[in-house]
Amino acid sequence: MKLIFATNNQHKVDEIRSVVGNNLQIITLKEAGIDIDIPEPYETLEKNAWSKSKTIFDMTGINCFSEDTGLEVEALGGEPGVKSARYAGDNRSFDANIEKLLSNLAGRADRSARFRTVISLLIDGIETQFEGICNGKIIEEKRGDQGFGYDPVFIPIGSDKTFAEMDMIEKNEFSHRKKATQKLVAFLNTL
């Protein structure tokens, strides 16, 4: 089966392709000849994921999926959450986002957090959603140079490494995105 993945984030494409292998042909927006930045105007991951997949399905008529992921920090009432990519402003700077997060957590004992991914799949215009969660904690300074986003300050439960200190195989042992993608693949195998 061939699906358009409604994202411009190559890191996300690489992670999802590493999970699906040859089970699914993932077409990026760029490979589909689509050059747009799809807005994320909603206050939930679910609605933003749906909006992105619907935009691409309406444009192309081709089955597609999208995802929205947020880092939810307990001591910050779930922030940055749906605003994770733009936490420090619309320029989407990973470093600025991490600096703001660490500043907001300064002096706090509770550093528990989770990554949550919601995938929105549209097959023949009908949506199905899949969720993946990875629980962990935020450390006080960046470690590692792999991955992207908040990976240098997030350690999943069951590890002593940040996501940024892991290669793709290690990260996939814990990954929220992998968990949601596995549910997507399992669903597609029932069709």
Secondary structure, 3 states (H helix, E strand, C coil): CEEEECCCCHHHHHHHHHHHCCCCEEEECCCCCCCCCCCCCCCCHHHHHHHHHHHHHHHHCCCEEEEEEEEEEHHHCCCEECCHHHCCCCCCCHHHHHHHHHHHHCCCCCCEEEEEEEEEEEECCEEEEEEEEEEEEECCCCCCCCCCCCHHHEEECCCCCCHHHCCHHHHHCCCHHHHHHHHHHHHHCCC
